[in-house]
Amino acid sequence: MSETTLTAEAYATGLLNKDLPTEVSRLRLLEQTYDPGTFALLEKLDIDPSWQCLELGAGAGSVAYWLADRVPYGGVVAADLDPRFIDADHSPQLSVRRMDLNEEDFAPGSFDLVHARAVFMHLPRREEVLQRAVSWLRPGGRLVLEDVYFLPAEDSPYPEWRQAQRAWLTALAAQGIDLAWARRTPSRFAAAGLESVGVAVTPGGLGIDAVQDELLRIRLLQSGHSLVDAGLLTEAQIDRARTLVAHVPAPDVSTFLYSSWGRRPTADRAVGPGPRDIA
Ligand SMILES: C[S@@+](CC[C@H](N)C(=O)[O-])C[C@H]1O[C@@H](n2cnc3c(N)ncnc32)[C@H](O)[C@@H]1O
C-alpha cells in the first residue's frame, strides 16, 4: 500500500472521519467559524459570473455553494475524498467529484479560482499537490489556500487546556497532519511562481465566541475516547477540559487560520489587484 493511500485512509478512518456521528456538526461549526472571513476574502477577488472554480476538500459544502451562487454562467467543482455531506442539487452550476487529491488530477488551465480550507495540512505530499493545483489554474487564475497553524499547547494559560491541546496535537501529528504547514504557504506560493502573494490570519481558540466554544466542545466529545485509548489523556482530564470550555474566564488563542492567496502570471504579466487590494 502506498504512503498516500495510507494517508487518505488515515483521514477516512481517523479523528475527523465522516462516520463519526458528530462530524457533520463539527464541519458545520467550522463553516460558521471561518466562512465570514473566507467569503470576505473571496469577495475581493471580483469573481466574474463566468468563472470556473474548484473547491478542494469541500467538506459540508458551504464555500462551494457560495461560489456556485456567484457564477451563473460558470461552474464550481466541489471535490472531496468523501463528499457525502455536499448537496449536488444545490445549484445547476455545482458538480461534485469524489477524488483523492493525492492521486487524481485536473486538466491544466481548467480553473479561474482554486480554493481549499483546512485540507492541505492533511495531505502527505502537500507541496507536490500545490504544484499541481497551480497547473490547474488558467493564466491569471487565483489560488487561495487556508490552513490552520497550531500554537504550542504549553503556552496556554490554562493547565487543563494545555493537557487537552497537547493530546490533540500529538494525535493530529500521528495521523500525518502538518501543524505548521500553514505558515509556510505564502513562501511556497512564491516558489511555485505565483505573483501578488498575500496572507491574512484569523485567530481561533477558547472563549473567542460561542460557535468556537461549541466547536471545541464537539471536538472533545468526538475525539475524547480515542485520546484516552491512545493513552494521551485520562477521562478526568477530559472532564476538566470540558468544564473549562463551558466556563472559560478569558479567551485563549491557540490557532491561526492562515489564508494565503496568489495569482498565476499571465503570459504578458498584465497586473490586476495587488495583495493589499484583497487583504
Ligand atoms: C477539515 S475538513 C474541511 C472542510 C471544508 N474545507 C471547510 O473548511 O469547511 C477537510 C476536508 O478535506 C477532505 N480531504 C481530506 N483528505 C483529502 C484528500 N486526500 N483528497 C480530497 N479531499 C480530502 C476531507 O474529506 C474533508 O471534507
The ligand as an SDF file (V2000), in Angstrom:
LIG
                    3D

 27 29  0  0  0  0  0  0  0  0999 V2000
  -11.2510   19.6250    7.9810 C   0  0  0  0  0  0  0  0  0  0  0  0
  -12.2900   19.2970    6.6220 S   0  0  0  0  0  0  0  0  0  0  0  0
  -12.5170   20.9190    5.9310 C   0  0  0  0  0  0  0  0  0  0  0  0
  -13.8010   21.0260    5.1410 C   0  0  0  0  0  0  0  0  0  0  0  0
  -14.0350   22.3680    4.4370 C   0  0  0  0  0  0  0  0  0  0  0  0
  -12.9560   22.6670    3.5030 N   0  0  0  0  0  0  0  0  0  0  0  0
  -14.2050   23.5030    5.4170 C   0  0  0  0  0  0  0  0  0  0  0  0
  -13.2310   24.2050    5.6990 O   0  0  0  0  0  0  0  0  0  0  0  0
  -15.3240   23.7150    5.8890 O   0  0  0  0  0  0  0  0  0  0  0  0
  -11.1720   18.5580    5.4410 C   0  0  0  0  0  0  0  0  0  0  0  0
  -11.8600   18.0390    4.1990 C   0  0  0  0  0  0  0  0  0  0  0  0
  -10.8430   17.6000    3.2800 O   0  0  0  0  0  0  0  0  0  0  0  0
  -11.2020   16.3390    2.7450 C   0  0  0  0  0  0  0  0  0  0  0  0
   -9.9820   15.6030    2.4120 N   0  0  0  0  0  0  0  0  0  0  0  0
   -9.0360   15.1230    3.2520 C   0  0  0  0  0  0  0  0  0  0  0  0
   -8.0800   14.4690    2.5780 N   0  0  0  0  0  0  0  0  0  0  0  0
   -8.4190   14.5380    1.2710 C   0  0  0  0  0  0  0  0  0  0  0  0
   -7.8310   14.0360    0.0650 C   0  0  0  0  0  0  0  0  0  0  0  0
   -6.7190   13.3110    0.1040 N   0  0  0  0  0  0  0  0  0  0  0  0
   -8.4640   14.3010   -1.1040 N   0  0  0  0  0  0  0  0  0  0  0  0
   -9.6160   15.0070   -1.1420 C   0  0  0  0  0  0  0  0  0  0  0  0
  -10.2230   15.5020   -0.0330 N   0  0  0  0  0  0  0  0  0  0  0  0
   -9.6280   15.2660    1.1530 C   0  0  0  0  0  0  0  0  0  0  0  0
  -11.9910   15.6620    3.8640 C   0  0  0  0  0  0  0  0  0  0  0  0
  -12.8270   14.6170    3.3860 O   0  0  0  0  0  0  0  0  0  0  0  0
  -12.7670   16.8300    4.4610 C   0  0  0  0  0  0  0  0  0  0  0  0
  -14.0180   17.0120    3.8470 O   0  0  0  0  0  0  0  0  0  0  0  0
  1  2  1  0
  2  3  1  0
  2 10  1  0
  3  4  1  0
  4  5  1  0
  5  6  1  0
  5  7  1  0
  7  8  2  0
  7  9  1  0
 10 11  1  0
 11 12  1  0
 11 26  1  0
 12 13  1  0
 13 14  1  0
 13 24  1  0
 14 15  1  0
 14 23  1  0
 15 16  2  0
 16 17  1  0
 17 18  1  0
 17 23  2  0
 18 19  1  0
 18 20  2  0
 20 21  1  0
 21 22  2  0
 22 23  1  0
 24 25  1  0
 24 26  1  0
 26 27  1  0
M  CHG  2   2   1   9  -1
M  END
$$$$
